[in-house]
Amino acid sequence: MSIFSPHKEHKAWYVLLHALLVVLLLLLGTLTVLTAKRAQRLGLADNPPRTIMISGSGKAVGIPDIATVNLGLITERRDVLSAQRENSEKMNQLLARLKDLQIPKDDIQTTQYQIYPRYDYTKGAGTIVGYTVSQSVSVKIRDLGKVSAVLAAAGEVGANQVSGVSFTLDDPEDLRQEARTKAIGNAKDKARDIAKALGLKLGRIVSFNESSSFPSPMPYARELGFGGGGETIPPQVESGTVEVSADVSVMFELE
């Protein structure tokens, strides 16, 4: 015969289950907190690595293979129709000469066309005394040996505005890559020197940022006299070089 009554046994089991439930709830709460902390630190090392950010720069120089020049005509006459007619005749002659020089049509673009009145203010109030017609085209020259011939042709047909002659590269990507490689090498050299001075070793690259520039050389500019016509001595034009620069910021680990 048991010394415990059924009522006392039931109460003991109740207390035991209650205690187990409390323990389980505490364990569940602890696991939840640990899981949350682990999620917050997901992907992070227990001890954050030591890093250093270094900047580097590099330059690459190349020979240009494209020239661009702006050719223009300014015509002044007493009436609009006369100014337009003369301006158009000279521009058509210029375009014909460019065609003779085998400049593709796709490389010639009209960039400006204007008509505006000219005023005389000698008697106080402005009085219209004539009109000016101005037209310009941008010409891309892929054969640099033709640059001087294009400039001479502009003078021969009466083009009185020549400006913006500049030289560039059709595809500068190879120069950009060369400048980038030099910039990264420059950053690595600096980082190694600093790591050595700190008694540490240079580790892997953590992050990388780059900016590059492709400056144009000083353009050749020339203004021709009004009138034009006749044979013009081709001007000597030097293409020089173009320079691409790259600047990088590299973060390294230190070991």
Secondary structure by P-SEA (a helix, b strand, c coil): cccccaaaaaaaaaaaaaaaaaaaaaaaaaaaaaaaaaaaacccccbbbbbbbbbbbbbbbbbbcbbbbbbbbbbbcccaaaaaaaaaaaaaaaaaaaaaaccccccccccccbbbbbbbcccccccccbbbbbbbbbbbbccccaaaaaaaaaaaacccccccbbbbbccaaaaaaaaaaaaaaaaaaaaaaaaaaacccccccccccccccccccbbbbbbbcccccccccbbbbbbcbbbbbbbbbbbbbcc
